[in-house]
Amino acid sequence: MSAYIVFMRTKTIDQKELDKYRAGIKATMKGHPIEVLAADAKDWINSEAYQDIAKHRKLGATNHGLIVEGLS
């Protein structure tokens, strides 16, 4: 199943944490059929690799996220 993920940063809290997140995010996509702006979102976002790096996003900024299921 494909999906679209949209994250909107509403407030930066700690830029250093966001930099750690950006530096590690690509490695979490290995093994998931991710293209820019489209992904098998639930498998990836719930993966251990992503959750480990996502802590930096959560510490670095306030975000709102939206996952929308794609069409088959």
NUVO-746841 format. One line per field, with one value per residue: residue number from 1; residue in one letter; x, y, z of N, C-alpha, C, O in turn. Coordinates in steps of 0.001 Angstrom, whole numbers, plus 500000, padded with zeros to 6 digits. Example, Ala and Ser with C-alpha at 12.3 -4.5 7.8 and 13.67 -1.06 7.14 Angstrom:
2
nulo = [1 / 2] $
dokol = [A / S] $
nu = [513190 / 512850] $
nv = [494310 / 497750] $
nw = [507800 / 507080] $
cau = [512300 / 513670] $
cav = [495500 / 498940] $
caw = [507800 / 507140] $
cu = [513200 / 512900] $
cv = [496700 / 500030] $
cw = [507800 / 507870] $
ou = [514236 / 513409] $
ov = [496681 / 501138] $
ow = [508465 / 508039] $
END
This chain:
72
nulo = [1 / 2 / 3 / 4 / 5 / 6 / 7 / 8 / 9 / 10 / 11 / 12 / 13 / 14 / 15 / 16 / 17 / 18 / 19 / 20 / 21 / 22 / 23 / 24 / 25 / 26 / 27 / 28 / 29 / 30 / 31 / 32 / 33 / 34 / 35 / 36 / 37 / 38 / 39 / 40 / 41 / 42 / 43 / 44 / 45 / 46 / 47 / 48 / 49 / 50 / 51 / 52 / 53 / 54 / 55 / 56 / 57 / 58 / 59 / 60 / 61 / 62 / 63 / 64 / 65 / 66 / 67 / 68 / 69 / 70 / 71 / 72] $
dokol = [M / S / A / Y / I / V / F / M / R / T / K / T / I / D / Q / K / E / L / D / K / Y / R / A / G / I / K / A / T / M / K / G / H / P / I / E / V / L / A / A / D / A / K / D / W / I / N / S / E / A / Y / Q / D / I / A / K / H / R / K / L / G / A / T / N / H / G / L / I / V / E / G / L / S] $
nu = [500840 / 500563 / 501349 / 501028 / 503048 / 502975 / 504787 / 504699 / 506591 / 506091 / 507346 / 510656 / 512646 / 515151 / 517799 / 520104 / 519256 / 517452 / 519264 / 520666 / 518604 / 518080 / 520534 / 520438 / 518122 / 517899 / 519099 / 517195 / 515351 / 516122 / 515292 / 512633 / 510094 / 510482 / 509828 / 510462 / 508237 / 506351 / 505446 / 505567 / 504108 / 503297 / 504708 / 507352 / 507393 / 506832 / 508977 / 511849 / 514286 / 513539 / 512089 / 514107 / 515711 / 513812 / 513406 / 515074 / 513892 / 511568 / 512589 / 513703 / 511815 / 508437 / 505942 / 503466 / 501817 / 500655 / 499255 / 498309 / 496477 / 497414 / 496331 / 495703] $
nv = [498827 / 502204 / 505517 / 508975 / 511199 / 513999 / 516315 / 519038 / 521518 / 523404 / 524817 / 525431 / 523919 / 522938 / 523214 / 521662 / 519070 / 518659 / 518674 / 516280 / 514490 / 514927 / 514087 / 511356 / 510268 / 509166 / 506631 / 505153 / 504518 / 502386 / 499270 / 499788 / 500625 / 503480 / 506546 / 509927 / 511882 / 509800 / 506712 / 503423 / 503980 / 503305 / 500939 / 501858 / 504191 / 503073 / 501487 / 500191 / 501404 / 503956 / 505019 / 505202 / 507304 / 509303 / 510408 / 512580 / 514421 / 514871 / 515995 / 518247 / 519936 / 521205 / 519459 / 518767 / 516041 / 514214 / 511406 / 509995 / 507571 / 506077 / 505500 / 502315] $
nw = [500000 / 499195 / 500405 / 501352 / 503129 / 505140 / 506854 / 508993 / 510282 / 513084 / 515050 / 515891 / 518275 / 519068 / 517152 / 516802 / 517420 / 515326 / 513209 / 513732 / 513265 / 510494 / 509481 / 509934 / 508792 / 506132 / 506273 / 507602 / 505719 / 504201 / 502844 / 502658 / 500356 / 499444 / 497917 / 496981 / 498721 / 498710 / 500196 / 501734 / 504235 / 506948 / 507682 / 507505 / 509179 / 511622 / 511995 / 513719 / 513149 / 512120 / 514308 / 516188 / 515199 / 514994 / 517482 / 517664 / 515947 / 517373 / 519726 / 518672 / 517443 / 517208 / 515606 / 513111 / 511723 / 508865 / 507462 / 504500 / 502849 / 499790 / 496362 / 494874] $
cau = [500000 / 501319 / 500791 / 501724 / 503290 / 503271 / 505151 / 504792 / 507241 / 505445 / 508240 / 511950 / 513018 / 516582 / 518303 / 521081 / 518500 / 516954 / 520409 / 520899 / 517505 / 518325 / 521718 / 520172 / 516828 / 518009 / 519441 / 515986 / 514516 / 516608 / 514386 / 511257 / 509960 / 510185 / 510170 / 510229 / 506839 / 505453 / 506093 / 504766 / 504359 / 503124 / 505822 / 508564 / 507303 / 506816 / 510191 / 512775 / 515305 / 512980 / 511746 / 515348 / 516167 / 512704 / 513497 / 515735 / 512871 / 510648 / 513293 / 514152 / 510769 / 507036 / 505524 / 502166 / 501988 / 499465 / 499512 / 497140 / 496621 / 497414 / 495490 / 496387] $
cav = [500000 / 503452 / 506589 / 510247 / 511712 / 515424 / 516822 / 520487 / 522001 / 524636 / 525557 / 524810 / 523954 / 522688 / 522992 / 520569 / 517817 / 518528 / 518318 / 514847 / 513807 / 515015 / 513291 / 509930 / 509854 / 508328 / 505251 / 504456 / 504195 / 501153 / 498144 / 500243 / 501153 / 504904 / 507530 / 511258 / 512205 / 508645 / 505602 / 502464 / 504845 / 502709 / 500033 / 502654 / 505095 / 502248 / 500672 / 500488 / 502340 / 505309 / 505468 / 505557 / 508618 / 510257 / 511088 / 513862 / 515311 / 515208 / 516886 / 519440 / 520821 / 520832 / 519103 / 518156 / 515085 / 513696 / 510272 / 509764 / 506353 / 506280 / 504626 / 501148] $
caw = [500000 / 499185 / 501219 / 501337 / 504480 / 505171 / 508167 / 509028 / 511504 / 513528 / 515927 / 516147 / 519686 / 519183 / 515798 / 516821 / 517357 / 513951 / 512371 / 513940 / 512567 / 509046 / 509152 / 510064 / 508240 / 504928 / 506637 / 508064 / 504562 / 503574 / 503012 / 502462 / 498991 / 499600 / 496907 / 497515 / 498994 / 498721 / 500892 / 502489 / 505403 / 508271 / 507954 / 507710 / 510337 / 512824 / 512059 / 514811 / 512653 / 512070 / 515653 / 516873 / 514740 / 515153 / 518779 / 517448 / 515388 / 518463 / 520642 / 517960 / 516914 / 517294 / 514248 / 512855 / 510634 / 508227 / 506570 / 503657 / 502069 / 498349 / 495555 / 494325] $
cu = [500887 / 500607 / 501611 / 501860 / 503639 / 503583 / 505288 / 505419 / 506597 / 506342 / 509533 / 512300 / 514535 / 517130 / 519310 / 520394 / 517934 / 518079 / 520747 / 519840 / 517755 / 519511 / 521428 / 518943 / 516957 / 518295 / 518205 / 515109 / 514950 / 515643 / 512917 / 511161 / 509571 / 510687 / 509912 / 508730 / 505877 / 506170 / 505073 / 504884 / 504283 / 504271 / 507082 / 508480 / 507277 / 508083 / 511096 / 513806 / 514774 / 512677 / 512989 / 515823 / 515083 / 512754 / 514166 / 514775 / 511945 / 511288 / 513621 / 513071 / 509392 / 506566 / 504076 / 502383 / 500666 / 499887 / 498223 / 497397 / 496523 / 496470 / 496304 / 496441] $
cv = [501239 / 504494 / 507849 / 510708 / 513186 / 515792 / 518330 / 520904 / 523320 / 525466 / 524773 / 525008 / 523847 / 522304 / 521845 / 519210 / 517598 / 518141 / 516839 / 514028 / 513793 / 514155 / 511792 / 509409 / 508913 / 506876 / 504470 / 503999 / 502917 / 500021 / 498511 / 500881 / 502636 / 505701 / 508888 / 511527 / 511019 / 507471 / 504594 / 502946 / 504132 / 501773 / 500819 / 503472 / 504321 / 501408 / 501122 / 501529 / 503772 / 505829 / 505880 / 506952 / 509681 / 510986 / 512448 / 514885 / 515785 / 516153 / 518232 / 520393 / 520296 / 520603 / 518640 / 517235 / 514571 / 512560 / 509994 / 508531 / 506678 / 505321 / 503465 / 501225] $
cw = [500000 / 500042 / 501005 / 502785 / 504349 / 506616 / 508064 / 510355 / 511881 / 514431 / 516107 / 517616 / 519831 / 517809 / 515755 / 516757 / 515954 / 512995 / 512514 / 513203 / 511061 / 508622 / 509161 / 509350 / 507034 / 505260 / 507079 / 506910 / 503850 / 503877 / 502895 / 501081 / 499002 / 498405 / 497545 / 497568 / 498973 / 499371 / 501381 / 503928 / 506729 / 508618 / 508285 / 508997 / 511649 / 512975 / 513202 / 514378 / 512632 / 513466 / 516441 / 516472 / 514956 / 516486 / 518631 / 516828 / 516492 / 519470 / 519996 / 517517 / 517269 / 515858 / 514240 / 511666 / 510127 / 507308 / 505826 / 502803 / 500582 / 497656 / 495008 / 492819] $
ou = [501866 / 499424 / 502748 / 500914 / 504491 / 502748 / 505926 / 504847 / 506564 / 506140 / 509506 / 512256 / 515138 / 516935 / 519363 / 520899 / 517938 / 517862 / 521084 / 520146 / 517648 / 519503 / 522103 / 518740 / 516194 / 517783 / 518171 / 514214 / 514229 / 515227 / 512048 / 512068 / 508459 / 511822 / 509209 / 508040 / 504682 / 507358 / 503875 / 505648 / 505150 / 504764 / 507796 / 509402 / 507663 / 508245 / 511097 / 514156 / 515459 / 512986 / 512934 / 516291 / 515413 / 512198 / 513864 / 514838 / 511579 / 510609 / 513796 / 513361 / 509206 / 506768 / 503546 / 503058 / 499682 / 500774 / 497174 / 498412 / 495664 / 495883 / 497486 / 496983] $
ov = [501297 / 504363 / 507793 / 510622 / 513568 / 515608 / 518837 / 520673 / 524251 / 526671 / 523587 / 526125 / 524574 / 521175 / 521121 / 518293 / 516474 / 517361 / 516193 / 513002 / 512742 / 513564 / 511032 / 508196 / 507953 / 505979 / 503247 / 503176 / 502415 / 499834 / 497648 / 501610 / 502994 / 505541 / 508975 / 511408 / 511212 / 507254 / 504871 / 502404 / 504343 / 501806 / 500489 / 503443 / 504860 / 500699 / 502290 / 502425 / 504697 / 506981 / 506795 / 507708 / 510859 / 512077 / 513372 / 516072 / 516959 / 517024 / 519234 / 521556 / 519120 / 521456 / 518181 / 517606 / 514501 / 512729 / 509782 / 508451 / 507452 / 504441 / 503629 / 500327] $
ow = [500743 / 500357 / 500535 / 503567 / 503547 / 507502 / 507142 / 511421 / 511077 / 514574 / 516437 / 518132 / 520620 / 517360 / 514761 / 516109 / 515452 / 512068 / 511521 / 512594 / 510428 / 507543 / 508466 / 509307 / 506927 / 504591 / 506943 / 507103 / 502989 / 505020 / 503019 / 500680 / 498614 / 497955 / 498552 / 496556 / 499201 / 499132 / 501436 / 504727 / 507577 / 509745 / 509232 / 509812 / 512686 / 513968 / 513591 / 515147 / 513068 / 513770 / 517263 / 517324 / 515091 / 516609 / 519385 / 517146 / 516545 / 520015 / 520689 / 517237 / 517584 / 514994 / 515251 / 510706 / 510863 / 506471 / 506434 / 502112 / 500161 / 498285 / 494709 / 492174] $
END
